[in-house]
């Protein structure tokens, strides 16, 4: 008996289908949260942040910095 025969009869295709459904649900949830109208103001403020001279932002230090 060959390995390909064993794997084809193992019935592992169900796991791939479940993973696809989980991925699609996660993708849809992320897409809805990103494109939600309630977050428009937040994204507009963030898009103007590099050009804002009135309220300059200080960069955050990463946790690995020793300074």
N, C-alpha and C positions, 0 to 999 in steps of 0.2 A: 504494500500500500504506500502510495506516495504522499508527501506532505500536502500537496495541493488538493488531493482527495479528502484528506482529514480536515483541512481548513474550509473547504467548500461545504462540507457536511456538518460543520460545527454550529452553523446558524448564527454567525456573528454579524450578519447584516442589520439586525435589529439595533445593535449598539450604534451603528453609523446613522441610522434613521433618527434615533433618540438624540444623538449629538447634533444633528442638523436642526431639529426642532428647537433644541435649547439655544443654539446659535441664532436662529431666526428671531426667537423671542427676545434675546438679549440685544440684538441689533435694533429691533423695532423700539424697544424701551429707550435705548440710548439715542436713537434718531428723534423720537418724540420729545425727549427731555432737552435735546440741543435746539431743536427748531420750535420749541414752545413759545408762543407770543409773550408769555410772562417774563422770559429771559432776555427779550430784545433790548431793554434799557441797559442791562448789565453788559451785554456784548458791545453796545454802542459806546459805553464809557470805556471799556477795555480797548476798543479800537482807536480811541483818541488819546490814550494814555502816553504813547511815545512822543506825541507832539505837545503835550500839556506842560507849559512853562509855569503856570500859576500854582499848580499842585504837583511838584515833582515827586516821583516815587523812588524810594530807596530799594535797591535789590535785596532780596532775602539771602541770608547766608545759609549755605547747606550745612547739614549736621556734621559733615566730616571735616569742616574747616577747624584748624587748631588756633586760629587767631582770635 
